[in-house]
Amino acid sequence: MKTRKVLTPTSRVRFGHGREDITPPVGIYHRMWGAARHDRSTGVHRPILADVMIFGSLSDESDLLVRAHIDLVGLVTADHNAVVDGLAKVVGVGEDRIDLTYSHSHSSGFYMPDRVALPGGELIPDYLKEVAEKVSRAGAAARDALEVAVITYATGRCNMAANRDCYDEEFEGHVCGFNPDVEPDETVLVGRVTDLAHRQVATLVNYGCHPTTLAWDNTLLSPDYVGTMREEVEHVTDCPCVFAQAPSGNQGPRHVFVGDLNVADKNGRQLGFAALSALMSMGPPGTDYAYQGPVISGATIGTWAYTPLTEDRREASAIFNTGIHSVDLPKRTDLDTKKFEEQMAEWTEKQKEADAEGDVVKARDYGARAERARRWMGRLKGMPEGPTYPYRFTVQRLGDAVWVSCGGEPYNTVQQVLRKRFPNQTLLFSPLAGTIQVAYLLDEASYGKGLYQEEPSSLGKGCLEILIEAMAEKIAAVIS
């Protein structure tokens, strides 16, 4: 036997959690889908939530890291920064110590500045102010709840997610949907947070899958599968469950693009059960699993037991190291605001003509194309000048775990490559940490195929590979 002790990934930190219900008012602008024919939301499926977690060093009370995870699809830079600024003030840290990320539910509403003039858009400004206030309130609660805690990690698997880059031979083009011929990343990473009395106080679930179960036929405000997943885990653990979306640019549910709420709930239960399975695999907090030797019985039994962390392991599990970084990524060179303005005007006019003729399918398709152009115009307003984009990411070591956050929607390739490169390291990934205007980061081989994700991306070929190398360098530094 070569291995006589199995180390349990552990973080020893101070931890606090706060939560607020940020469900928008019914009637607010809702339409995220180009194929949708409604503008206003008509009801609520499940609550839209904001979770704020604060992690603190055991050796320095002023050394804090704030993570906010909210159920919205994303916010433009100004609105994102307003939430971050409020959190920074109430917690008493610099903005560089805050990562605000989104679950990216496509049914939670779409609150961009260019939607204010549309039906239901008049409710957006006040709602966004309310979001900032409530997230700050959750941050204050998390700050007040700070206590010494142990986070234990385990990895599970869930095949609810699938690869969504699919070529349709009859259509003679790529579609965005379930591709059974490509293996997805099914990794579920779960963190169990316990206090010094070994009472579980929170659960973290990190999984990469677009919350796009509910599509254009759904008119209800919903966190998609995330809401039901949380409910299942919280029912068993009796403590808050925080969802952190992992890289999912090329992943979505197998059962997807429906208006049936039961399908979203089913997807959520599947992930929730997988997370609970990983939770049940854990031993007591603050222990490793060690070989104890033979016991003579009817057979000679090799016995194992959970044993307290050694002093060296306790010191390593309490390391607290955070850093904010930037890397220049190539921008596309074919982006022209005037072109998209002309396209939006053209498709909007065609949609009106199709509606007048009673052609529902053509009107839907023309409206979707106008929507694509409108979104491009919104993205280009936030892009800096020059051939490259200064892309922000963070690398944070909490004991045996490293949490990597970044903006936009990178392909899941980023976490698969880095987990293979650092096989003995527990890595959590959170994209969608601002910079929504860059959209997708595809791997180099996926450019030029006509994939949906390339069309809205602001970044050029090679961007993901450059990012992976930059992240690898910082991960290697923080664990050395």
RODO-2510 file (C-alpha; in nm, 4 decimals, decimal comma):
residues 480
     n   res          X          Y          Z
     1     m     0,0000     0,0000     0,0000
     2     k     0,1600     0,3254    -0,1144
     3     t    -0,0994     0,5696     0,0198
     4     r    -0,1659     0,5486     0,3935
     5     k    -0,3378     0,8819     0,4351
     6     v    -0,5990     1,0509     0,2149
     7     l    -0,5874     1,4247     0,2705
     8     t    -0,9200     1,6056     0,3010
     9     p    -0,9162     1,9450     0,1217
    10     t    -0,9788     2,1974     0,3967
    11     s    -0,9930     2,5724     0,4511
    12     r    -0,9702     2,7156     0,8028
    13     v    -1,1037     3,0712     0,7913
    14     r    -1,3435     3,3145     0,9472
    15     f    -1,6743     3,2967     0,7646
    16     g    -1,9960     3,4962     0,7534
    17     h    -2,3029     3,4732     0,5307
    18     g    -2,5930     3,7048     0,4528
    19     r    -2,8880     3,6598     0,2171
    20     e    -3,1552     3,8864     0,0702
    21     d    -3,4552     3,8177    -0,1510
    22     i    -3,4108     4,0369    -0,4608
    23     t    -3,7080     3,9091    -0,6604
    24     p    -3,8039     4,1860    -0,9059
    25     p    -4,1576     4,3274    -0,9191
    26     v    -4,3951     4,1392    -1,1461
    27     g    -4,4403     4,3362    -1,4659
    28     i    -4,0762     4,4383    -1,4955
    29     y    -3,9067     4,3974    -1,8335
    30     h    -3,8216     4,0298    -1,8640
    31     r    -3,7403     3,9255    -2,2200
    32     m    -3,3923     3,7739    -2,2392
    33     w    -3,4674     3,5497    -2,5358
    34     g    -3,4679     3,6844    -2,8893
    35     a    -3,7450     3,4371    -2,9785
    36     a    -3,9716     3,5564    -2,6932
    37     r    -4,2802     3,7565    -2,7846
    38     h    -4,3495     3,9024    -2,4397
    39     d    -4,1760     4,1959    -2,2698
    40     r    -4,3119     4,2043    -1,9145
    41     s    -4,2845     3,9274    -1,6557
    42     t    -4,6197     3,7835    -1,5499
    43     g    -4,5360     3,6130    -1,2190
    44     v    -4,2734     3,4402    -1,0055
    45     h    -4,1601     3,0783    -1,0275
    46     r    -3,9142     3,0833    -0,7369
    47     p    -3,7411     3,3665    -0,5474
    48     i    -3,4433     3,5485    -0,6962
    49     l    -3,1763     3,5615    -0,4238
    50     a    -2,8520     3,7388    -0,3405
    51     d    -2,5951     3,5605    -0,1228
    52     v    -2,2937     3,7364     0,0256
    53     m    -2,0117     3,5411     0,1859
    54     i    -1,7178     3,6922     0,3692
    55     f    -1,3995     3,4935     0,4238
    56     g    -1,1383     3,6170     0,6668
    57     s    -0,7851     3,5281     0,7651
    58     l    -0,7398     3,3656     1,1068
    59     s    -0,4248     3,5683     1,1707
    60     d    -0,5350     3,9160     1,0576
    61     e    -0,8855     4,0446     1,1353
    62     s    -0,8593     4,3145     0,8692
    63     d    -0,7793     4,0644     0,5910
    64     l    -1,1191     3,9929     0,4350
    65     l    -1,2459     3,8593     0,1053
    66     v    -1,6070     3,9223    -0,0052
    67     r    -1,7909     3,7027    -0,2537
    68     a    -2,1413     3,7978    -0,3706
    69     h    -2,3401     3,5492    -0,5800
    70     i    -2,6702     3,6715    -0,7184
    71     d    -2,9349     3,5130    -0,9411
    72     l    -2,9351     3,7754    -1,2155
    73     v    -2,8067     3,7124    -1,5682
    74     g    -2,5514     3,9924    -1,5310
    75     l    -2,5262     4,3719    -1,5138
    76     v    -2,3475     4,6321    -1,7230
    77     t    -2,0268     4,7730    -1,5772
    78     a    -2,1810     5,0847    -1,4165
    79     d    -2,4556     4,8907    -1,2373
    80     h    -2,2151     4,6103    -1,1418
    81     n    -1,9741     4,8647    -0,9942
    82     a    -2,2535     5,0326    -0,7982
    83     v    -2,3246     4,7039    -0,6189
    84     v    -1,9538     4,6459    -0,5555
    85     d    -1,9088     4,9997    -0,4222
    86     g    -2,1952     4,9575    -0,1769
    87     l    -2,0546     4,6276    -0,0526
    88     a    -1,7075     4,7731    -0,0104
    89     k    -1,8375     5,0571     0,2043
    90     v    -2,0556     4,8464     0,4314
    91     v    -1,7936     4,5746     0,4853
    92     g    -1,5046     4,8183     0,5114
    93     v    -1,2760     4,6763     0,2427
    94     g    -1,1374     4,7950    -0,0901
    95     e    -1,3237     4,7095    -0,4080
    96     d    -1,0335     4,4832    -0,5073
    97     r    -1,1414     4,2506    -0,2238
    98     i    -1,4881     4,1939    -0,3704
    99     d    -1,5933     3,9430    -0,6359
   100     l    -1,9517     3,9841    -0,7549
   101     t    -2,0700     3,7021    -0,9801
   102     y    -2,4002     3,5897    -1,1279
   103     s    -2,5787     3,2564    -1,1582
   104     h    -2,6762     3,3779    -1,5082
   105     s    -3,0387     3,2633    -1,5050
   106     h    -3,1934     3,3725    -1,8347
   107     s    -3,5357     3,3939    -1,6678
   108     s    -3,4437     3,6346    -1,3887
   109     g    -3,4960     3,9391    -1,6132
   110     f    -3,2727     4,1438    -1,8419
   111     y    -3,1855     4,4809    -1,6896
   112     m    -2,9724     4,6623    -1,9454
   113     p    -2,9883     5,0432    -1,9934
   114     d    -3,1282     5,0046    -2,3453
   115     r    -3,4344     4,8234    -2,2042
   116     v    -3,5619     5,1105    -1,9920
   117     a    -3,7665     5,2518    -2,2810
   118     l    -3,9339     4,9147    -2,3498
   119     p    -4,2507     4,7840    -2,1768
   120     g    -4,1642     4,7088    -1,8143
   121     g    -3,8346     4,8912    -1,8487
   122     e    -3,9622     5,1824    -1,6439
   123     l    -3,9249     4,9576    -1,3358
   124     i    -3,5581     4,8800    -1,3989
   125     p    -3,3823     5,1878    -1,2454
   126     d    -3,5591     5,1636    -0,9092
   127     y    -3,5140     4,7873    -0,9035
   128     l    -3,1385     4,8127    -0,9577
   129     k    -3,1133     5,0634    -0,6724
   130     e    -3,3009     4,8141    -0,4545
   131     v    -3,0613     4,5358    -0,5573
   132     a    -2,7585     4,7433    -0,4558
   133     e    -2,9196     4,8291    -0,1216
   134     k    -3,0165     4,4692    -0,0464
   135     v    -2,6792     4,3260    -0,1435
   136     s    -2,5164     4,5784     0,0909
   137     r    -2,7582     4,4693     0,3629
   138     a    -2,6594     4,1067     0,3036
   139     g    -2,2959     4,2139     0,3228
   140     a    -2,3542     4,3806     0,6598
   141     a    -2,5210     4,0632     0,7877
   142     a    -2,2283     3,8533     0,6666
   143     r    -1,9833     4,0884     0,8361
   144     d    -2,1719     4,0660     1,1645
   145     a    -2,1878     3,6855     1,1398
   146     l    -1,8116     3,6335     1,0987
   147     e    -1,6880     3,3398     1,3067
   148     v    -1,4126     3,0796     1,2880
   149     a    -1,5146     2,8038     1,0494
   150     v    -1,3828     2,4977     0,8691
   151     i    -1,4659     2,4387     0,5024
   152     t    -1,4400     2,0785     0,3844
   153     y    -1,4482     2,0052     0,0099
   154     a    -1,5580     1,7035    -0,1912
   155     t    -1,6087     1,6378    -0,5600
   156     g    -1,9110     1,4694    -0,7155
   157     r    -2,0562     1,4239    -1,0612
   158     c    -2,3838     1,5265    -1,2213
   159     n    -2,4836     1,4588    -1,5823
   160     m    -2,7578     1,7220    -1,5861
   161     a    -2,5225     1,9423    -1,7931
   162     a    -2,4305     1,8651    -2,1534
   163     n    -2,2120     2,0059    -2,4255
   164     r    -2,4207     2,2486    -2,6312
   165     d    -2,2101     2,2997    -2,9478
   166     c    -2,3936     2,0908    -3,2058
   167     y    -2,3765     2,0713    -3,5869
   168     d    -2,7071     2,0155    -3,7691
   169     e    -2,6364     1,8517    -4,1059
   170     e    -2,9799     1,9283    -4,2481
   171     f    -2,9606     2,2903    -4,1367
   172     e    -2,5982     2,2946    -4,2567
   173     g    -2,4879     2,4944    -3,9599
   174     h    -2,4235     2,4887    -3,5870
   175     v    -2,7051     2,5115    -3,3338
   176     c    -2,6838     2,5741    -2,9617
   177     g    -2,8317     2,2713    -2,7872
   178     f    -2,7722     1,9221    -2,6475
   179     n    -2,4863     1,7461    -2,8271
   180     p    -2,4784     1,3789    -2,7160
   181     d    -2,1569     1,3138    -2,9108
   182     v    -1,9297     1,5279    -2,6897
   183     e    -1,8572     1,4498    -2,3260
   184     p    -1,9334     1,7434    -2,0935
   185     d    -1,7584     1,8344    -1,7703
   186     e    -1,9846     1,6849    -1,5039
   187     t    -1,7802     1,7983    -1,2019
   188     v    -1,9716     1,9195    -0,8960
   189     l    -1,7476     2,0735    -0,6311
   190     v    -1,9101     2,1063    -0,2890
   191     g    -1,7902     2,2916     0,0191
   192     r    -1,9330     2,2229     0,3651
   193     v    -1,8905     2,5117     0,6088
   194     t    -1,8983     2,4173     0,9778
   195     d    -1,8443     2,6154     1,2970
   196     l    -1,6177     2,5114     1,5846
   197     a    -1,9010     2,3005     1,7300
   198     h    -1,9089     2,1061     1,3999
   199     r    -2,2517     2,2505     1,3175
   200     q    -2,2976     2,3014     0,9439
   201     v    -2,3698     2,6681     0,8715
   202     a    -2,3552     2,6791     0,4897
   203     t    -2,3054     2,4726     0,1748
   204     l    -2,1236     2,5879    -0,1396
   205     v    -2,2074     2,4270    -0,4755
   206     n    -1,9873     2,4985    -0,7797
   207     y    -2,1126     2,3578    -1,1146
   208     g    -2,0882     2,4614    -1,4779
   209     c    -2,4215     2,4679    -1,6584
   210     h    -2,6099     2,7542    -1,8266
   211     p    -2,9395     2,8178    -1,6412
   212     t    -3,1342     2,8040    -1,9679
   213     t    -3,3894     2,5342    -1,8960
   214     l    -3,6654     2,7933    -1,9214
   215     a    -3,6655     2,9741    -2,2539
   216     w    -3,8824     3,1979    -2,4711
   217     d    -4,2155     3,0408    -2,3728
   218     n    -4,1585     3,1185    -2,0044
   219     t    -4,2872     3,4541    -1,8763
   220     l    -4,2149     3,4008    -1,5053
   221     l    -3,9242     3,5390    -1,3037
   222     s    -3,7124     3,2389    -1,2115
   223     p    -3,3627     3,1380    -1,0942
   224     d    -3,4074     2,8345    -1,3243
   225     y    -3,2661     2,5061    -1,1885
   226     v    -3,0626     2,6891    -0,9225
   227     g    -3,3680     2,7624    -0,7063
   228     t    -3,4797     2,4018    -0,6720
   229     m    -3,1223     2,2825    -0,6227
   230     r    -3,0873     2,5184    -0,3262
   231     e    -3,4183     2,4052    -0,1780
   232     e    -3,3216     2,0370    -0,1951
   233     v    -2,9849     2,0912    -0,0276
   234     e    -3,1242     2,3274     0,2369
   235     h    -3,4066     2,0836     0,3202
   236     v    -3,1469     1,8236     0,4227
   237     t    -2,8806     2,0474     0,5786
   238     d    -3,1041     2,3123     0,7397
   239     c    -2,8597     2,5869     0,6409
   240     p    -2,8100     2,8189     0,3413
   241     c    -2,6854     2,6733     0,0141
   242     v    -2,4888     2,9145    -0,2066
   243     f    -2,4569     2,8389    -0,5788
   244     a    -2,1463     2,9489    -0,7698
   245     q    -2,1752     2,9121    -1,1468
   246     a    -1,8654     2,7500    -1,2983
   247     p    -1,7415     2,8108    -1,6556
   248     s    -2,0279     2,7078    -1,8846
   249     g    -1,9824     2,8870    -2,2162
   250     n    -2,0212     2,5557    -2,3979
   251     q    -2,2443     2,3749    -2,1471
   252     g    -2,6174     2,3771    -2,0765
   253     p    -2,8841     2,1368    -1,9498
   254     r    -2,9613     1,8199    -2,1460
   255     h    -3,3290     1,8988    -2,1022
   256     v    -3,3414     2,2589    -2,2113
   257     f    -3,5212     2,5480    -2,3851
   258     v    -3,8723     2,4796    -2,2548
   259     g    -4,1529     2,6714    -2,0892
   260     d    -4,2344     2,3859    -1,8500
   261     l    -4,1411     2,4794    -1,4918
   262     n    -4,1361     2,1115    -1,3941
   263     v    -3,8344     2,0539    -1,6183
   264     a    -3,6382     2,3315    -1,4444
   265     d    -3,7330     2,1838    -1,1077
   266     k    -3,6277     1,8365    -1,2224
   267     n    -3,2890     1,9693    -1,3364
   268     g    -3,2457     2,1411    -1,0016
   269     r    -3,3263     1,8242    -0,8080
   270     q    -3,0750     1,6280    -1,0117
   271     l    -2,7974     1,8734    -0,9233
   272     g    -2,9178     1,9019    -0,5644
   273     f    -2,9065     1,5255    -0,5152
   274     a    -2,5552     1,5125    -0,6638
   275     a    -2,4413     1,7864    -0,4259
   276     l    -2,5944     1,6014    -0,1304
   277     s    -2,4175     1,2828    -0,2377
   278     a    -2,0852     1,4671    -0,2272
   279     l    -2,1753     1,6107     0,1132
   280     m    -2,2528     1,2657     0,2511
   281     s    -1,9095     1,1414     0,1408
   282     m    -1,7326     1,3782     0,3813
   283     g    -1,5871     1,2837     0,7159
   284     p    -1,5795     1,5060     1,0243
   285     p    -1,4422     1,8579     0,9719
   286     g    -1,0734     1,9123     1,0364
   287     t    -0,9702     1,5512     0,9712
   288     d    -0,7797     1,3395     0,7193
   289     y    -0,8512     0,9718     0,6458
   290     a    -0,5602     0,7559     0,7651
   291     y    -0,4723     0,3858     0,7623
   292     q    -0,4758     0,2386     1,1160
   293     g    -0,3275    -0,1057     1,0548
   294     p    -0,4511    -0,4658     1,0528
   295     v    -0,7101    -0,6261     1,2782
   296     i    -0,7195    -1,0068     1,2957
   297     s    -1,0744    -1,1312     1,2422
   298     g    -1,2305    -1,3923     1,0119
   299     a    -1,0131    -1,2083     0,7607
   300     t    -0,7235    -0,9792     0,8316
   301     i    -0,8925    -0,6410     0,8103
   302     g    -0,7139    -0,3230     0,7071
   303     t    -0,8711    -0,0450     0,9143
   304     w    -0,8976     0,3248     0,8370
   305     a    -1,0172     0,6152     1,0529
   306     y    -1,0596     0,9918     1,0386
   307     t    -0,7795     1,1553     1,2377
   308     p    -0,7298     1,5213     1,3351
   309     l    -0,5177     1,7364     1,1064
   310     t    -0,1521     1,7455     1,2025
   311     e    -0,0043     2,0806     1,2998
   312     d     0,1534     2,1163     0,9553
   313     r    -0,1821     2,0420     0,7919
   314     r    -0,3581     2,2909     1,0211
   315     e    -0,1113     2,5637     0,9242
   316     a    -0,1480     2,4899     0,5518
   317     s    -0,5275     2,4876     0,5734
   318     a    -0,5223     2,8366     0,7282
   319     i    -0,3159     3,0050     0,4527
   320     f    -0,5052     3,3093     0,3262
   321     n    -0,3701     3,4706     0,0121
   322     t    -0,5626     3,6786    -0,2416
   323     g    -0,4673     3,8653    -0,5564
   324     i    -0,6268     4,0651    -0,8378
   325     h    -0,4677     4,0394    -1,1809
   326     s    -0,5099     4,1577    -1,5385
   327     v    -0,4114     4,0156    -1,8755
   328     d    -0,4433     4,1779    -2,2190
   329     l    -0,6619     3,9670    -2,4475
   330     p    -0,7017     4,0227    -2,8247
   331     k    -1,0189     4,1969    -2,9411
   332     r    -1,2042     4,1241    -3,2616
   333     t    -1,1308     4,3705    -3,5395
   334     d    -1,4612     4,3497    -3,7303
   335     l    -1,6890     4,5291    -3,4845
   336     d    -1,8779     4,8355    -3,6113
   337     t    -2,1541     5,0124    -3,4172
   338     k    -2,3047     5,1662    -3,7302
   339     k    -2,3424     4,8219    -3,8901
   340     f    -2,5423     4,6945    -3,5921
   341     e    -2,7610     5,0067    -3,5857
   342     e    -2,8521     4,9469    -3,9488
   343     q    -2,9184     4,5776    -3,8840
   344     m    -3,1456     4,6495    -3,5884
   345     a    -3,3496     4,8998    -3,7889
   346     e    -3,3806     4,6573    -4,0810
   347     w    -3,4895     4,3567    -3,8752
   348     t    -3,7271     4,5608    -3,6599
   349     e    -3,9053     4,6839    -3,9717
   350     k    -3,9290     4,3297    -4,1086
   351     q    -4,0715     4,2117    -3,7765
   352     k    -4,3450     4,4754    -3,7960
   353     e    -4,4290     4,3656    -4,1509
   354     a    -4,4453     4,0006    -4,0491
   355     d    -4,6682     4,0844    -3,7513
   356     a    -4,9008     4,2795    -3,9826
   357     e    -4,9189     3,9759    -4,2126
   358     g    -4,9877     3,7431    -3,9196
   359     d    -4,6723     3,5362    -3,9802
   360     v    -4,5819     3,4407    -3,6243
   361     v    -4,2668     3,2417    -3,7098
   362     k    -4,1125     3,5108    -3,9311
   363     a    -4,1976     3,7811    -3,6788
   364     r    -4,0285     3,5802    -3,4040
   365     d    -3,7155     3,5208    -3,6149
   366     y    -3,6878     3,8836    -3,7304
   367     g    -3,7348     4,0011    -3,3724
   368     a    -3,4562     3,7676    -3,2574
   369     r    -3,2174     3,9104    -3,5183
   370     a    -3,3033     4,2650    -3,4140
   371     e    -3,2343     4,1611    -3,0557
   372     r    -2,8875     4,0340    -3,1507
   373     a    -2,8019     4,3700    -3,3073
   374     r    -2,9377     4,5610    -3,0058
   375     r    -2,7170     4,3595    -2,7701
   376     w    -2,4102     4,4214    -2,9822
   377     m    -2,4695     4,7940    -2,9658
   378     g    -2,4926     4,7700    -2,5875
   379     r    -2,1709     4,5692    -2,5610
   380     l    -1,9701     4,8029    -2,7814
   381     k    -2,0563     5,1021    -2,5628
   382     g    -1,8499     4,9519    -2,2826
   383     m    -1,5461     4,8457    -2,4843
   384     p    -1,2162     5,0354    -2,4451
   385     e    -1,0180     5,1602    -2,7420
   386     g    -0,7232     4,9660    -2,8798
   387     p    -0,6522     4,6134    -3,0088
   388     t    -0,6602     4,4418    -2,6695
   389     y    -0,8944     4,4202    -2,3734
   390     p    -0,7578     4,4490    -2,0147
   391     y    -0,9227     4,1407    -1,8669
   392     r    -0,9539     4,1136    -1,4884
   393     f    -0,9309     3,7906    -1,2902
   394     t    -0,8642     3,6979    -0,9285
   395     v    -0,6836     3,4046    -0,7690
   396     q    -0,7536     3,3454    -0,4011
   397     r    -0,6023     3,0738    -0,1848
   398     l    -0,8056     2,9645     0,1142
   399     g    -0,6038     2,6863     0,2735
   400     d    -0,6123     2,3800     0,0493
   401     a    -0,8497     2,5434    -0,2022
   402     v    -0,7938     2,8048    -0,4721
   403     w    -1,0875     3,0086    -0,6002
   404     v    -1,0433     3,1645    -0,9462
   405     s    -1,2879     3,4309    -1,0683
   406     c    -1,3069     3,6098    -1,4022
   407     g    -1,5408     3,8089    -1,6244
   408     g    -1,7487     3,7053    -1,9223
   409     e    -1,8372     3,3503    -2,0159
   410     p    -1,5334     3,1325    -2,0798
   411     y    -1,5662     2,7832    -2,2184
   412     n    -1,5488     2,5081    -1,9577
   413     t    -1,2111     2,4225    -2,1124
   414     v    -1,0490     2,6671    -1,8701
   415     q    -1,1287     2,4621    -1,5601
   416     q    -1,0674     2,1254    -1,7268
   417     v    -0,7180     2,2283    -1,8421
   418     l    -0,6194     2,3881    -1,5124
   419     r    -0,7502     2,1008    -1,3008
   420     k    -0,5409     1,8600    -1,5076
   421     r    -0,2409     2,0872    -1,4697
   422     f    -0,2876     2,1063    -1,0903
   423     p    -0,4316     1,7598    -1,0117
   424     n    -0,3635     1,7760    -0,6381
   425     q    -0,5241     2,1169    -0,5924
   426     t    -0,8894     2,1889    -0,5141
   427     l    -0,9863     2,4546    -0,7703
   428     l    -1,3148     2,6447    -0,7744
   429     f    -1,3982     2,8634    -1,0737
   430     s    -1,6444     3,1529    -1,0962
   431     p    -1,6905     3,3361    -1,4273
   432     l    -1,9344     3,6219    -1,4900
   433     a    -1,7523     3,8425    -1,2384
   434     g    -1,8329     4,1598    -1,4313
   435     t    -1,7118     4,2590    -1,7819
   436     i    -2,0299     4,1136    -1,9309
   437     q    -1,9602     4,2987    -2,2570
   438     v    -1,6814     4,0576    -2,3571
   439     a    -1,9396     3,7754    -2,3768
   440     y    -1,7817     3,4371    -2,4597
   441     l    -1,4203     3,3181    -2,4514
   442     l    -1,3912     3,0199    -2,6860
   443     d    -1,0972     2,7837    -2,7203
   444     e    -0,8870     2,8457    -3,0293
   445     a    -1,0159     2,5401    -3,2182
   446     s    -1,3771     2,6556    -3,1847
   447     y    -1,3296     2,9833    -3,3724
   448     g    -1,4289     2,9921    -3,7384
   449     k    -1,6883     2,7148    -3,7154
   450     g    -1,9938     2,9376    -3,7124
   451     l    -2,0758     2,8641    -3,3483
   452     y    -2,3284     3,0877    -3,1745
   453     q    -2,0771     3,1821    -2,9053
   454     e    -1,8352     3,3386    -3,1534
   455     e    -2,1011     3,5720    -3,2964
   456     p    -2,1543     3,7788    -2,9753
   457     s    -1,7948     3,7520    -2,8498
   458     s    -1,5896     4,0713    -2,8348
   459     l    -1,2616     3,8809    -2,8036
   460     g    -1,0535     3,7212    -3,0757
   461     k    -0,8977     3,3835    -3,1425
   462     g    -0,6462     3,2736    -2,8799
   463     c    -0,8044     3,4687    -2,5937
   464     l    -0,8849     3,1611    -2,3834
   465     e    -0,5407     3,0068    -2,4196
   466     i    -0,3748     3,3338    -2,3154
   467     l    -0,6052     3,3516    -2,0130
   468     i    -0,5349     2,9909    -1,9119
   469     e    -0,1600     3,0550    -1,9113
   470     a    -0,2016     3,3741    -1,7081
   471     m    -0,4184     3,1935    -1,4538
   472     a    -0,1797     2,8980    -1,4352
   473     e     0,1080     3,1308    -1,3528
   474     k    -0,0846     3,2927    -1,0660
   475     i    -0,2155     2,9616    -0,9309
   476     a     0,1370     2,8181    -0,9281
   477     a     0,2588     3,1256    -0,7403
   478     v    -0,0140     3,1197    -0,4780
   479     i     0,0288     2,7491    -0,3921
   480     s     0,4096     2,7498    -0,3895
***
